[in-house]
Amino acid sequence: MLTLFTGLQTWWADRTERFQEEQGATAVEYALMVALIAVVILLAVTFLGTSASTKFSQVGSAVNSAGS
């Protein structure tokens, strides 16, 4: 009976330790995902901003030349 209790106690301690380690890994994974999403958003905004600026310049030039 004592062997069973000791084995169960060891198993429970090991399980709680693994659970705590898994939570830490999950937090790191979420942080990496948030950082990656932020980088993708910044790149998209930069690309779209440059593209929109170029398009507005083209439209402005077309309006100016049409008005002349």
N, CA, C and O atoms as a Maestro MAE file, in Angstrom:
{
 s_m_m2io_version
 :::
 2.0.0
}

f_m_ct {
 s_m_title
 :::
 protein
 m_atom[272] {
  # First column is atom index #
  i_m_mmod_type
  r_m_x_coord
  r_m_y_coord
  r_m_z_coord
  i_m_residue_number
  s_m_chain_name
  s_m_pdb_residue_name
  s_m_pdb_atom_name
  i_m_atomic_number
  :::
  1 25 0.817 -1.191 0.000 1 A "MET " " N  " 7
  2 3 0.000 0.000 0.000 1 A "MET " " CA " 6
  3 2 0.864 1.259 0.000 1 A "MET " " C  " 6
  4 15 0.541 2.245 -0.662 1 A "MET " " O  " 8
  5 25 1.947 1.214 0.738 2 A "LEU " " N  " 7
  6 3 2.845 2.367 0.798 2 A "LEU " " CA " 6
  7 2 3.488 2.612 -0.562 2 A "LEU " " C  " 6
  8 15 3.684 3.761 -0.959 2 A "LEU " " O  " 8
  9 25 3.814 1.545 -1.275 3 A "THR " " N  " 7
  10 3 4.411 1.674 -2.603 3 A "THR " " CA " 6
  11 2 3.426 2.346 -3.559 3 A "THR " " C  " 6
  12 15 3.818 3.195 -4.360 3 A "THR " " O  " 8
  13 25 2.177 1.977 -3.477 4 A "LEU " " N  " 7
  14 3 1.147 2.584 -4.316 4 A "LEU " " CA " 6
  15 2 1.015 4.067 -4.007 4 A "LEU " " C  " 6
  16 15 0.936 4.888 -4.921 4 A "LEU " " O  " 8
  17 25 0.990 4.421 -2.709 5 A "PHE " " N  " 7
  18 3 0.878 5.824 -2.306 5 A "PHE " " CA " 6
  19 2 2.080 6.622 -2.781 5 A "PHE " " C  " 6
  20 15 1.918 7.731 -3.289 5 A "PHE " " O  " 8
  21 25 3.282 6.081 -2.627 6 A "THR " " N  " 7
  22 3 4.498 6.761 -3.057 6 A "THR " " CA " 6
  23 2 4.511 6.945 -4.576 6 A "THR " " C  " 6
  24 15 4.880 8.005 -5.081 6 A "THR " " O  " 8
  25 25 4.103 5.893 -5.295 7 A "GLY " " N  " 7
  26 3 4.047 5.990 -6.751 7 A "GLY " " CA " 6
  27 2 3.051 7.035 -7.211 7 A "GLY " " C  " 6
  28 15 3.314 7.789 -8.148 7 A "GLY " " O  " 8
  29 25 1.900 7.076 -6.547 8 A "LEU " " N  " 7
  30 3 0.880 8.055 -6.893 8 A "LEU " " CA " 6
  31 2 1.349 9.463 -6.577 8 A "LEU " " C  " 6
  32 15 1.107 10.389 -7.352 8 A "LEU " " O  " 8
  33 25 2.008 9.631 -5.463 9 A "GLN " " N  " 7
  34 3 2.517 10.937 -5.076 9 A "GLN " " CA " 6
  35 2 3.584 11.414 -6.071 9 A "GLN " " C  " 6
  36 15 3.603 12.587 -6.446 9 A "GLN " " O  " 8
  37 25 4.456 10.523 -6.490 10 A "THR " " N  " 7
  38 3 5.483 10.860 -7.469 10 A "THR " " CA " 6
  39 2 4.852 11.216 -8.808 10 A "THR " " C  " 6
  40 15 5.245 12.186 -9.456 10 A "THR " " O  " 8
  41 25 3.872 10.421 -9.210 11 A "TRP " " N  " 7
  42 3 3.185 10.691 -10.474 11 A "TRP " " CA " 6
  43 2 2.507 12.054 -10.440 11 A "TRP " " C  " 6
  44 15 2.580 12.801 -11.415 11 A "TRP " " O  " 8
  45 25 1.842 12.393 -9.325 12 A "TRP " " N  " 7
  46 3 1.133 13.657 -9.216 12 A "TRP " " CA " 6
  47 2 2.111 14.833 -9.231 12 A "TRP " " C  " 6
  48 15 1.840 15.852 -9.866 12 A "TRP " " O  " 8
  49 25 3.229 14.701 -8.547 13 A "ALA " " N  " 7
  50 3 4.233 15.771 -8.532 13 A "ALA " " CA " 6
  51 2 4.814 15.973 -9.936 13 A "ALA " " C  " 6
  52 15 5.020 17.107 -10.366 13 A "ALA " " O  " 8
  53 25 5.075 14.884 -10.640 14 A "ASP " " N  " 7
  54 3 5.588 14.968 -12.002 14 A "ASP " " CA " 6
  55 2 4.560 15.616 -12.920 14 A "ASP " " C  " 6
  56 15 4.910 16.437 -13.768 14 A "ASP " " O  " 8
  57 25 3.313 15.255 -12.754 15 A "ARG " " N  " 7
  58 3 2.239 15.803 -13.602 15 A "ARG " " CA " 6
  59 2 2.069 17.302 -13.373 15 A "ARG " " C  " 6
  60 15 1.934 18.052 -14.339 15 A "ARG " " O  " 8
  61 25 2.074 17.751 -12.139 16 A "THR " " N  " 7
  62 3 1.920 19.184 -11.865 16 A "THR " " CA " 6
  63 2 3.112 19.969 -12.398 16 A "THR " " C  " 6
  64 15 2.951 21.086 -12.890 16 A "THR " " O  " 8
  65 25 4.315 19.389 -12.303 17 A "GLU " " N  " 7
  66 3 5.504 20.066 -12.834 17 A "GLU " " CA " 6
  67 2 5.406 20.200 -14.354 17 A "GLU " " C  " 6
  68 15 5.712 21.257 -14.905 17 A "GLU " " O  " 8
  69 25 4.985 19.146 -15.023 18 A "ARG " " N  " 7
  70 3 4.829 19.208 -16.475 18 A "ARG " " CA " 6
  71 2 3.764 20.216 -16.875 18 A "ARG " " C  " 6
  72 15 3.924 20.927 -17.867 18 A "ARG " " O  " 8
  73 25 2.688 20.283 -16.118 19 A "PHE " " N  " 7
  74 3 1.623 21.234 -16.418 19 A "PHE " " CA " 6
  75 2 2.138 22.666 -16.318 19 A "PHE " " C  " 6
  76 15 1.809 23.506 -17.155 19 A "PHE " " O  " 8
  77 25 2.935 22.939 -15.308 20 A "GLN " " N  " 7
  78 3 3.498 24.279 -15.146 20 A "GLN " " CA " 6
  79 2 4.459 24.598 -16.282 20 A "GLN " " C  " 6
  80 15 4.485 25.731 -16.761 20 A "GLN " " O  " 8
  81 25 5.244 23.630 -16.721 21 A "GLU " " N  " 7
  82 3 6.164 23.845 -17.835 21 A "GLU " " CA " 6
  83 2 5.392 24.098 -19.122 21 A "GLU " " C  " 6
  84 15 5.800 24.934 -19.929 21 A "GLU " " O  " 8
  85 25 4.287 23.392 -19.328 22 A "GLU " " N  " 7
  86 3 3.483 23.577 -20.529 22 A "GLU " " CA " 6
  87 2 2.864 24.957 -20.558 22 A "GLU " " C  " 6
  88 15 2.745 25.548 -21.631 22 A "GLU " " O  " 8
  89 25 2.473 25.481 -19.431 23 A "GLN " " N  " 7
  90 3 1.914 26.828 -19.394 23 A "GLN " " CA " 6
  91 2 2.969 27.850 -19.790 23 A "GLN " " C  " 6
  92 15 2.661 28.804 -20.504 23 A "GLN " " O  " 8
  93 25 4.198 27.671 -19.345 24 A "GLY " " N  " 7
  94 3 5.269 28.592 -19.709 24 A "GLY " " CA " 6
  95 2 5.550 28.554 -21.203 24 A "GLY " " C  " 6
  96 15 5.766 29.594 -21.824 24 A "GLY " " O  " 8
  97 25 5.548 27.370 -21.776 25 A "ALA " " N  " 7
  98 3 5.783 27.243 -23.211 25 A "ALA " " CA " 6
  99 2 4.641 27.870 -23.988 25 A "ALA " " C  " 6
  100 15 4.869 28.476 -25.035 25 A "ALA " " O  " 8
  101 25 3.435 27.739 -23.502 26 A "THR " " N  " 7
  102 3 2.287 28.323 -24.176 26 A "THR " " CA " 6
  103 2 2.392 29.843 -24.182 26 A "THR " " C  " 6
  104 15 2.077 30.476 -25.190 26 A "THR " " O  " 8
  105 25 2.823 30.432 -23.091 27 A "ALA " " N  " 7
  106 3 2.971 31.884 -23.022 27 A "ALA " " CA " 6
  107 2 4.018 32.360 -24.025 27 A "ALA " " C  " 6
  108 15 3.837 33.392 -24.671 27 A "ALA " " O  " 8
  109 25 5.095 31.623 -24.154 28 A "VAL " " N  " 7
  110 3 6.134 31.983 -25.117 28 A "VAL " " CA " 6
  111 2 5.601 31.864 -26.536 28 A "VAL " " C  " 6
  112 15 5.871 32.719 -27.380 28 A "VAL " " O  " 8
  113 25 4.852 30.816 -26.795 29 A "GLU " " N  " 7
  114 3 4.276 30.646 -28.136 29 A "GLU " " CA " 6
  115 2 3.325 31.773 -28.469 29 A "GLU " " C  " 6
  116 15 3.342 32.278 -29.592 29 A "GLU " " O  " 8
  117 25 2.489 32.184 -27.520 30 A "TYR " " N  " 7
  118 3 1.579 33.303 -27.764 30 A "TYR " " CA " 6
  119 2 2.357 34.596 -28.020 30 A "TYR " " C  " 6
  120 15 1.984 35.379 -28.893 30 A "TYR " " O  " 8
  121 25 3.411 34.818 -27.281 31 A "ALA " " N  " 7
  122 3 4.218 36.023 -27.489 31 A "ALA " " CA " 6
  123 2 4.833 36.025 -28.886 31 A "ALA " " C  " 6
  124 15 4.867 37.063 -29.547 31 A "ALA " " O  " 8
  125 25 5.319 34.869 -29.337 32 A "LEU " " N  " 7
  126 3 5.879 34.793 -30.684 32 A "LEU " " CA " 6
  127 2 4.818 35.032 -31.747 32 A "LEU " " C  " 6
  128 15 5.080 35.698 -32.749 32 A "LEU " " O  " 8
  129 25 3.620 34.492 -31.534 33 A "MET " " N  " 7
  130 3 2.543 34.710 -32.500 33 A "MET " " CA " 6
  131 2 2.160 36.186 -32.575 33 A "MET " " C  " 6
  132 15 1.956 36.719 -33.665 33 A "MET " " O  " 8
  133 25 2.063 36.839 -31.432 34 A "VAL " " N  " 7
  134 3 1.713 38.263 -31.408 34 A "VAL " " CA " 6
  135 2 2.791 39.079 -32.106 34 A "VAL " " C  " 6
  136 15 2.477 40.002 -32.858 34 A "VAL " " O  " 8
  137 25 4.049 38.755 -31.870 35 A "ALA " " N  " 7
  138 3 5.139 39.479 -32.529 35 A "ALA " " CA " 6
  139 2 5.105 39.271 -34.035 35 A "ALA " " C  " 6
  140 15 5.316 40.218 -34.793 35 A "ALA " " O  " 8
  141 25 4.845 38.061 -34.477 36 A "LEU " " N  " 7
  142 3 4.774 37.779 -35.911 36 A "LEU " " CA " 6
  143 2 3.602 38.511 -36.555 36 A "LEU " " C  " 6
  144 15 3.743 39.067 -37.645 36 A "LEU " " O  " 8
  145 25 2.462 38.515 -35.900 37 A "ILE " " N  " 7
  146 3 1.298 39.232 -36.425 37 A "ILE " " CA " 6
  147 2 1.593 40.723 -36.513 37 A "ILE " " C  " 6
  148 15 1.208 41.372 -37.486 37 A "ILE " " O  " 8
  149 25 2.265 41.273 -35.514 38 A "ALA " " N  " 7
  150 3 2.609 42.698 -35.530 38 A "ALA " " CA " 6
  151 2 3.535 43.019 -36.698 38 A "ALA " " C  " 6
  152 15 3.368 44.048 -37.354 38 A "ALA " " O  " 8
  153 25 4.499 42.160 -36.961 39 A "VAL " " N  " 7
  154 3 5.421 42.384 -38.074 39 A "VAL " " CA " 6
  155 2 4.667 42.335 -39.404 39 A "VAL " " C  " 6
  156 15 4.896 43.170 -40.279 39 A "VAL " " O  " 8
  157 25 3.784 41.375 -39.553 40 A "VAL " " N  " 7
  158 3 2.997 41.256 -40.791 40 A "VAL " " CA " 6
  159 2 2.126 42.494 -40.982 40 A "VAL " " C  " 6
  160 15 2.026 43.011 -42.095 40 A "VAL " " O  " 8
  161 25 1.499 42.973 -39.916 41 A "ILE " " N  " 7
  162 3 0.660 44.173 -40.016 41 A "ILE " " CA " 6
  163 2 1.503 45.385 -40.404 41 A "ILE " " C  " 6
  164 15 1.100 46.167 -41.265 41 A "ILE " " O  " 8
  165 25 2.660 45.547 -39.782 42 A "LEU " " N  " 7
  166 3 3.530 46.679 -40.121 42 A "LEU " " CA " 6
  167 2 3.974 46.627 -41.575 42 A "LEU " " C  " 6
  168 15 3.980 47.648 -42.263 42 A "LEU " " O  " 8
  169 25 4.343 45.449 -42.040 43 A "LEU " " N  " 7
  170 3 4.755 45.326 -43.442 43 A "LEU " " CA " 6
  171 2 3.594 45.624 -44.389 43 A "LEU " " C  " 6
  172 15 3.786 46.284 -45.411 43 A "LEU " " O  " 8
  173 25 2.414 45.154 -44.068 44 A "ALA " " N  " 7
  174 3 1.245 45.398 -44.912 44 A "ALA " " CA " 6
  175 2 0.893 46.881 -44.947 44 A "ALA " " C  " 6
  176 15 0.595 47.425 -46.010 44 A "ALA " " O  " 8
  177 25 0.924 47.525 -43.808 45 A "VAL " " N  " 7
  178 3 0.609 48.963 -43.756 45 A "VAL " " CA " 6
  179 2 1.653 49.766 -44.518 45 A "VAL " " C  " 6
  180 15 1.314 50.715 -45.226 45 A "VAL " " O  " 8
  181 25 2.910 49.395 -44.380 46 A "THR " " N  " 7
  182 3 3.971 50.093 -45.108 46 A "THR " " CA " 6
  183 2 3.794 49.927 -46.605 46 A "THR " " C  " 6
  184 15 3.881 50.903 -47.350 46 A "THR " " O  " 8
  185 25 3.546 48.701 -47.058 47 A "PHE " " N  " 7
  186 3 3.365 48.449 -48.484 47 A "PHE " " CA " 6
  187 2 2.132 49.172 -49.018 47 A "PHE " " C  " 6
  188 15 2.190 49.818 -50.064 47 A "PHE " " O  " 8
  189 25 1.017 49.060 -48.299 48 A "LEU " " N  " 7
  190 3 -0.223 49.711 -48.750 48 A "LEU " " CA " 6
  191 2 -0.095 51.232 -48.711 48 A "LEU " " C  " 6
  192 15 -0.631 51.919 -49.579 48 A "LEU " " O  " 8
  193 25 0.603 51.756 -47.721 49 A "GLY " " N  " 7
  194 3 0.813 53.202 -47.632 49 A "GLY " " CA " 6
  195 2 1.624 53.717 -48.806 49 A "GLY " " C  " 6
  196 15 1.287 54.750 -49.386 49 A "GLY " " O  " 8
  197 25 2.684 53.015 -49.162 50 A "THR " " N  " 7
  198 3 3.515 53.404 -50.292 50 A "THR " " CA " 6
  199 2 2.732 53.285 -51.596 50 A "THR " " C  " 6
  200 15 2.802 54.160 -52.459 50 A "THR " " O  " 8
  201 25 1.992 52.198 -51.724 51 A "SER " " N  " 7
  202 3 1.190 51.983 -52.925 51 A "SER " " CA " 6
  203 2 0.105 53.053 -53.051 51 A "SER " " C  " 6
  204 15 -0.121 53.583 -54.139 51 A "SER " " O  " 8
  205 25 -0.556 53.369 -51.958 52 A "ALA " " N  " 7
  206 3 -1.606 54.384 -51.979 52 A "ALA " " CA " 6
  207 2 -1.020 55.759 -52.287 52 A "ALA " " C  " 6
  208 15 -1.619 56.537 -53.030 52 A "ALA " " O  " 8
  209 25 0.134 56.058 -51.728 53 A "SER " " N  " 7
  210 3 0.778 57.343 -51.998 53 A "SER " " CA " 6
  211 2 1.116 57.482 -53.471 53 A "SER " " C  " 6
  212 15 0.895 58.538 -54.065 53 A "SER " " O  " 8
  213 25 1.647 56.428 -54.061 54 A "THR " " N  " 7
  214 3 1.972 56.445 -55.484 54 A "THR " " CA " 6
  215 2 0.711 56.638 -56.322 54 A "THR " " C  " 6
  216 15 0.705 57.419 -57.273 54 A "THR " " O  " 8
  217 25 -0.337 55.936 -55.972 55 A "LYS " " N  " 7
  218 3 -1.599 56.034 -56.725 55 A "LYS " " CA " 6
  219 2 -2.196 57.436 -56.598 55 A "LYS " " C  " 6
  220 15 -2.682 57.980 -57.589 55 A "LYS " " O  " 8
  221 25 -2.173 58.027 -55.415 56 A "PHE " " N  " 7
  222 3 -2.687 59.383 -55.244 56 A "PHE " " CA " 6
  223 2 -1.864 60.393 -56.050 56 A "PHE " " C  " 6
  224 15 -2.419 61.339 -56.608 56 A "PHE " " O  " 8
  225 25 -0.556 60.195 -56.110 57 A "SER " " N  " 7
  226 3 0.291 61.085 -56.914 57 A "SER " " CA " 6
  227 2 -0.074 60.981 -58.392 57 A "SER " " C  " 6
  228 15 -0.139 61.994 -59.089 57 A "SER " " O  " 8
  229 25 -0.313 59.764 -58.869 58 A "GLN " " N  " 7
  230 3 -0.704 59.573 -60.273 58 A "GLN " " CA " 6
  231 2 -2.048 60.241 -60.559 58 A "GLN " " C  " 6
  232 15 -2.210 60.900 -61.586 58 A "GLN " " O  " 8
  233 25 -2.997 60.073 -59.662 59 A "VAL " " N  " 7
  234 3 -4.312 60.687 -59.852 59 A "VAL " " CA " 6
  235 2 -4.197 62.203 -59.800 59 A "VAL " " C  " 6
  236 15 -4.829 62.898 -60.596 59 A "VAL " " O  " 8
  237 25 -3.402 62.721 -58.878 60 A "GLY " " N  " 7
  238 3 -3.208 64.172 -58.784 60 A "GLY " " CA " 6
  239 2 -2.584 64.734 -60.051 60 A "GLY " " C  " 6
  240 15 -2.998 65.787 -60.536 60 A "GLY " " O  " 8
  241 25 -1.596 64.041 -60.586 61 A "SER " " N  " 7
  242 3 -0.960 64.496 -61.820 61 A "SER " " CA " 6
  243 2 -1.949 64.445 -62.979 61 A "SER " " C  " 6
  244 15 -1.951 65.342 -63.821 61 A "SER " " O  " 8
  245 25 -2.782 63.423 -63.038 62 A "ALA " " N  " 7
  246 3 -3.771 63.309 -64.103 62 A "ALA " " CA " 6
  247 2 -4.813 64.431 -64.005 62 A "ALA " " C  " 6
  248 15 -5.241 64.975 -65.023 62 A "ALA " " O  " 8
  249 25 -5.211 64.767 -62.800 63 A "VAL " " N  " 7
  250 3 -6.189 65.844 -62.602 63 A "VAL " " CA " 6
  251 2 -5.579 67.184 -63.007 63 A "VAL " " C  " 6
  252 15 -6.229 67.996 -63.666 63 A "VAL " " O  " 8
  253 25 -4.327 67.411 -62.609 64 A "ASN " " N  " 7
  254 3 -3.655 68.665 -62.950 64 A "ASN " " CA " 6
  255 2 -3.486 68.816 -64.457 64 A "ASN " " C  " 6
  256 15 -3.704 69.899 -65.000 64 A "ASN " " O  " 8
  257 25 -3.097 67.734 -65.140 65 A "SER " " N  " 7
  258 3 -2.884 67.819 -66.573 65 A "SER " " CA " 6
  259 2 -4.225 67.931 -67.317 65 A "SER " " C  " 6
  260 15 -4.281 68.551 -68.378 65 A "SER " " O  " 8
  261 25 -5.283 67.355 -66.791 66 A "ALA " " N  " 7
  262 3 -6.592 67.448 -67.411 66 A "ALA " " CA " 6
  263 2 -7.179 68.852 -67.240 66 A "ALA " " C  " 6
  264 15 -7.917 69.330 -68.102 66 A "ALA " " O  " 8
  265 25 -6.844 69.515 -66.116 67 A "GLY " " N  " 7
  266 3 -7.364 70.841 -65.862 67 A "GLY " " CA " 6
  267 2 -6.646 71.911 -66.651 67 A "GLY " " C  " 6
  268 15 -7.181 73.009 -66.808 67 A "GLY " " O  " 8
  269 25 -5.480 71.642 -67.142 68 A "SER " " N  " 7
  270 3 -4.695 72.635 -67.864 68 A "SER " " CA " 6
  271 2 -5.114 72.808 -69.292 68 A "SER " " C  " 6
  272 15 -4.531 73.618 -70.013 68 A "SER " " O  " 8
  :::
 }
 m_bond[271] {
  # First column is bond index #
  i_m_from
  i_m_to
  i_m_order
  :::
  1 1 2 1
  2 2 3 1
  3 3 4 2
  4 3 5 1
  5 5 6 1
  6 6 7 1
  7 7 8 2
  8 7 9 1
  9 9 10 1
  10 10 11 1
  11 11 12 2
  12 11 13 1
  13 13 14 1
  14 14 15 1
  15 15 16 2
  16 15 17 1
  17 17 18 1
  18 18 19 1
  19 19 20 2
  20 19 21 1
  21 21 22 1
  22 22 23 1
  23 23 24 2
  24 23 25 1
  25 25 26 1
  26 26 27 1
  27 27 28 2
  28 27 29 1
  29 29 30 1
  30 30 31 1
  31 31 32 2
  32 31 33 1
  33 33 34 1
  34 34 35 1
  35 35 36 2
  36 35 37 1
  37 37 38 1
  38 38 39 1
  39 39 40 2
  40 39 41 1
  41 41 42 1
  42 42 43 1
  43 43 44 2
  44 43 45 1
  45 45 46 1
  46 46 47 1
  47 47 48 2
  48 47 49 1
  49 49 50 1
  50 50 51 1
  51 51 52 2
  52 51 53 1
  53 53 54 1
  54 54 55 1
  55 55 56 2
  56 55 57 1
  57 57 58 1
  58 58 59 1
  59 59 60 2
  60 59 61 1
  61 61 62 1
  62 62 63 1
  63 63 64 2
  64 63 65 1
  65 65 66 1
  66 66 67 1
  67 67 68 2
  68 67 69 1
  69 69 70 1
  70 70 71 1
  71 71 72 2
  72 71 73 1
  73 73 74 1
  74 74 75 1
  75 75 76 2
  76 75 77 1
  77 77 78 1
  78 78 79 1
  79 79 80 2
  80 79 81 1
  81 81 82 1
  82 82 83 1
  83 83 84 2
  84 83 85 1
  85 85 86 1
  86 86 87 1
  87 87 88 2
  88 87 89 1
  89 89 90 1
  90 90 91 1
  91 91 92 2
  92 91 93 1
  93 93 94 1
  94 94 95 1
  95 95 96 2
  96 95 97 1
  97 97 98 1
  98 98 99 1
  99 99 100 2
  100 99 101 1
  101 101 102 1
  102 102 103 1
  103 103 104 2
  104 103 105 1
  105 105 106 1
  106 106 107 1
  107 107 108 2
  108 107 109 1
  109 109 110 1
  110 110 111 1
  111 111 112 2
  112 111 113 1
  113 113 114 1
  114 114 115 1
  115 115 116 2
  116 115 117 1
  117 117 118 1
  118 118 119 1
  119 119 120 2
  120 119 121 1
  121 121 122 1
  122 122 123 1
  123 123 124 2
  124 123 125 1
  125 125 126 1
  126 126 127 1
  127 127 128 2
  128 127 129 1
  129 129 130 1
  130 130 131 1
  131 131 132 2
  132 131 133 1
  133 133 134 1
  134 134 135 1
  135 135 136 2
  136 135 137 1
  137 137 138 1
  138 138 139 1
  139 139 140 2
  140 139 141 1
  141 141 142 1
  142 142 143 1
  143 143 144 2
  144 143 145 1
  145 145 146 1
  146 146 147 1
  147 147 148 2
  148 147 149 1
  149 149 150 1
  150 150 151 1
  151 151 152 2
  152 151 153 1
  153 153 154 1
  154 154 155 1
  155 155 156 2
  156 155 157 1
  157 157 158 1
  158 158 159 1
  159 159 160 2
  160 159 161 1
  161 161 162 1
  162 162 163 1
  163 163 164 2
  164 163 165 1
  165 165 166 1
  166 166 167 1
  167 167 168 2
  168 167 169 1
  169 169 170 1
  170 170 171 1
  171 171 172 2
  172 171 173 1
  173 173 174 1
  174 174 175 1
  175 175 176 2
  176 175 177 1
  177 177 178 1
  178 178 179 1
  179 179 180 2
  180 179 181 1
  181 181 182 1
  182 182 183 1
  183 183 184 2
  184 183 185 1
  185 185 186 1
  186 186 187 1
  187 187 188 2
  188 187 189 1
  189 189 190 1
  190 190 191 1
  191 191 192 2
  192 191 193 1
  193 193 194 1
  194 194 195 1
  195 195 196 2
  196 195 197 1
  197 197 198 1
  198 198 199 1
  199 199 200 2
  200 199 201 1
  201 201 202 1
  202 202 203 1
  203 203 204 2
  204 203 205 1
  205 205 206 1
  206 206 207 1
  207 207 208 2
  208 207 209 1
  209 209 210 1
  210 210 211 1
  211 211 212 2
  212 211 213 1
  213 213 214 1
  214 214 215 1
  215 215 216 2
  216 215 217 1
  217 217 218 1
  218 218 219 1
  219 219 220 2
  220 219 221 1
  221 221 222 1
  222 222 223 1
  223 223 224 2
  224 223 225 1
  225 225 226 1
  226 226 227 1
  227 227 228 2
  228 227 229 1
  229 229 230 1
  230 230 231 1
  231 231 232 2
  232 231 233 1
  233 233 234 1
  234 234 235 1
  235 235 236 2
  236 235 237 1
  237 237 238 1
  238 238 239 1
  239 239 240 2
  240 239 241 1
  241 241 242 1
  242 242 243 1
  243 243 244 2
  244 243 245 1
  245 245 246 1
  246 246 247 1
  247 247 248 2
  248 247 249 1
  249 249 250 1
  250 250 251 1
  251 251 252 2
  252 251 253 1
  253 253 254 1
  254 254 255 1
  255 255 256 2
  256 255 257 1
  257 257 258 1
  258 258 259 1
  259 259 260 2
  260 259 261 1
  261 261 262 1
  262 262 263 1
  263 263 264 2
  264 263 265 1
  265 265 266 1
  266 266 267 1
  267 267 268 2
  268 267 269 1
  269 269 270 1
  270 270 271 1
  271 271 272 2
  :::
 }
}
